[in-house]
């Protein structure tokens, strides 16, 4: 899969193209991308996806923007697994936000060689959100490319969306989130040095670098960890602000791996969240926290025994 910066390509082969943020790459996104691939194959086209980084709402209203389900790297890995040929990552800044809707459509046609465009019928684009499906379809007729609307995917009579996934995770409903995503919710990142607190109290942790400061999930969770060269490891994770030992309120992801003592600093791990055990709590002292961590480890191990 090719990863390109911006709305240009030296590859002049025509494409079947879709546009969006694709946060989470959930079942609705997967159905769209599969449909795109089927159309592309039938018409002899390449598949292309246009995404925005950061999310436009993060640019315009960062404090009100939704939490991220996937980092850019995670999103690109999922696109590659779904067989997409190329992804255009457009940096959403003031200049990009000012692009007129007609100019955006012309770029898709003239610079990316779009011959088929698959978008939601409620998709808005261009300066002031002035472009919509009807405009894209109208210009498509003029320029000779086809525009088609995406159909929603439902689970349990709920439209699968990034918003629905976030709501499930915020409520600790891991199975519901899994049904919407088609996989376990996960966070990927490199192992970085922490403050060593876990090791001091007998529960060493791998500290995973978070790309965004507002994860959609918090609390103590049963996890399994995928690490290159190490296979799949079992553990318990804390995702939150560690109120007993810290006061800055910055979220961190710490994973205690069972019966594991190797040095893994710098390794890239993928942490899959299987079950939420409890919310974070502030304890009166470290001794009380240590006793609770021991209980969390015990409960997580029992969970694995019951779900072997």
N, C-alpha and C positions, 0 to 999 in steps of 0.2 A: 504494500500500500504506500502511495506517495503522499507526503504531507507538504502542503504548499502554503506560504504566507501571503495572504491577500487574494484579491480577485484577478488572478492572471495565471496563465499556464503556457508553457512552451510546447505542450502536447496539443496538437490541433485535432486530435480525434474527437468526434462529437460525443456528448455525454447525456445520460439520463441523470438528472440532478434533483436534489432536495435541499431544503434550507431550514435551519432551526437551531435551537440551543442544545437539544438532546440531552438534557441533564438527567442522569440516571440510566439512559439507554434502556428504558423499561420495555414491557411487552408491546405497548403501543408503538414505540419507536422501532422495535424489532420487526413488527409486522409491516411498517412503512418501508423499512430498508429492504426487507425480503421482497416486497412488491416492486420496489425500485430495481432490484437485481433481476427479477423475472422479466420486467419490461425491457431492461437493458439487453438482456440475453436475446430476447425475441427480436429486437430491432438492431442488434449488432452494435450496441453502444457501450461505452465505459460508464461506470457508476461514479458519481461525485457527490460529496456532501459539503455544504457551506455552513460553517458554524461561526459563532461570535465569541470573542474573548476580550474582556470579561462579558458576562451577561449584560445586555443593555440596561436592565434595572440596577445592576451594580454600578454602572457608570452614572446614571441619572439620579438615583436615590439609594446610595449605598446602605443607609441605615434601615431602609424598608425592603431591601432586596431579599429574596428567598434564600434559605440556606442551600449550600451546594451539596448535591448527592454524589457527584463525581468530579475529580480534578481533570484538567485537560489531558494529562497522561492516561488516566484511567479510561476516559472517553475514547481516546485514539486507540487504545488496546482493544476495546470492545468493537469499534468499527472494523478493525483489522480482522478480528475473529468472525465477523459477519460477512466478510468477503468484499468490502468496499474497495474500489480501485484507487481513489484519491480523495483527500480531504483538504478543503481550503479553510485555513484558520484566519479569520478577519479580525484584526485588533480593533475593537470598538472604542473609538475616541471621538473627540469633538468634530474632527474633519469627516470621519465616516458617518457620524450622526446627521451631518448636514447634506448627505448625498440625496438628491431628489429620487423619487420612486421610479420615474422613467429612466433616469441614468442607471439606476441599479439593474433594471430589467435589461437595458441595452448591454451592460457589462456581462451579464449572464449569457446573453446570446453571442456577443461579438468577441469577448475575451475568454470565456470558458467553453464556448461552442455548445451551448445547451440546445438539445433537440427535443427533450422531454423534461418537464418540470412537475414534480409531485409535492404539493404543499397542502396545509390545512385550509379549509374554506374560510376560517377566521384569521388567517395569517395577515399581519400588517407589517409594512416595511417602508423604508424611505423617510426622509425628513418629515417630522411631525406625524409619522405613521400614516402618510398620505396614500400609500399604495395598498391594494387589497387583492383578493383572488380575482375579482371581476376585471380589474385593470391588467393583471398579469395575463389573464386569458385573452383579453382584447388585443394586447400587444403581441401575444403569441400567435394569434391568427394572422396578424399583419406581417410578422417575421418568419412564419413557417415553423414554429415549434409548438408542441402540444402541452397543454396545462391540465393537470388532473387533480382532483381533491382527494384527500386522505380520509379513510373511514376510521371511526373510533373503535377501540378494542375495549371490551368490558369483562370484568371479573366480579362475580357476585352482584351483578346489576350495577356496578360502579364503573364509570369511565376511567380507564387506567391513564394516569397522568403523573407528572412529576409532583404536583401538589398532593395527590392522593398518597404517593409513596412517602413524602415528607410527613404527612399527617399520621400515617401508620407508624413511622419510626419515632416521631415525637411522643406517641402514646405507648411506645414499647411493644407494639404489635408486630413482632418479627416475622411471624408466619404470614400475616397479611402483606407486609412489605415484600416478602419472598414471592408470594403469588403474583404481585404486580410487576416485580422485576424479572421474574423467571429464573432467579438465582438468589443466593444469600446476599444481603447488603454487605458491602465490604469497603474498607479504607486501605489504600496502598501508600507506602512511603518508606523512606530510609530510616534505619535505626541510628539514632543520634544519642549523644551523651546526655544523661539527666543529672539530677543532684545526688544520686546514689542512695536515696532514702530506702528504696525497696530492698536493696542488698543489706543495708544496716539492720533491718528488722526481720530478715530471714526470708524475704520474698522478692528476689531480684526480678527486675522487669526490663523488657525491651521497650525503649521509648521511641515511638514512631513519629516522624516529622509530619505535622499537619500542614497542608497547603493553604487551608482556610481556617479562620478563627471561629467560625460558627458551624460546627457539624450539626446535622439534623437529628442526632441521637445523643443521649447522655445517660450515664449510669454505669452499673457493673454488669458485665455480660459474659456469657459463655461464648468462647471463640475457637475457631480453628485457623491456623496460620499457614500460609503457603510461602515457602522460602526456597529459592533456587539452591539445589544441591542438598537440601535437608528434608524434602518431602513435605508432608502435612503434619503439623504439630498441634497438640491440644493445649488449651490454656483458659485463663480468665483475664478479662481486660477491664480497665477503668478508663472511661472516656468522660472527662469533665474538668473541673477547675480545682480539685483537691482542696476543699475548704478547710480541712484540719491542719494542713501544713503550709498552705499558700494563701495569699491575700490579694494577688493581682488579678484574679478572675480570668486568666488566660487558659483556654482548654488545652489539655494534653491527652494523648493516648498512650497508656502504659499497659503492656501485656506481660503477665507472668506465665511462662511456659512450664508445663509439668515435666519433672524429671529431665531437665535440660540445663546444661552448664557450659555450653560453648560460647566463645566470643563472636558476636555477630554484628558489631558496629560497622556501619556503612552498607550492610546488606539491604536489599529492597524486599520488603515483606508485603504480603496481601493478607489483611486480617478480615476474616468472615465472621459476622455476628450471628450467632445461632439462637440465643435465648437471652432475654434480659432477666437478671436476677433481682435487681433492686435499683432504686435511685441513689444518687450520691447523698451522703450525710456528713455533717460536721460533728466530730467527736470531741470530748473534753480534753483528750490527750492521745499521744501516739500509742500508748499501751492498749487503749481501748480500740483504736484503729487497727492495730496488729491482730487483736483477737477477732475482729470482724473480718479481716482479710482471710484469716485461717478458715473461718466459716464459709466464706465465698469460695475458696479453693475446694473445700469439701463438697459444697453444693454443686459446683461445676463438674467435679469428678463423678458425682452420682448421676448428673444429667447425662454424661457420656455413657455411663454404664447402662442407663435405661434406653438410650438411643443408639446402641451399638449396631 
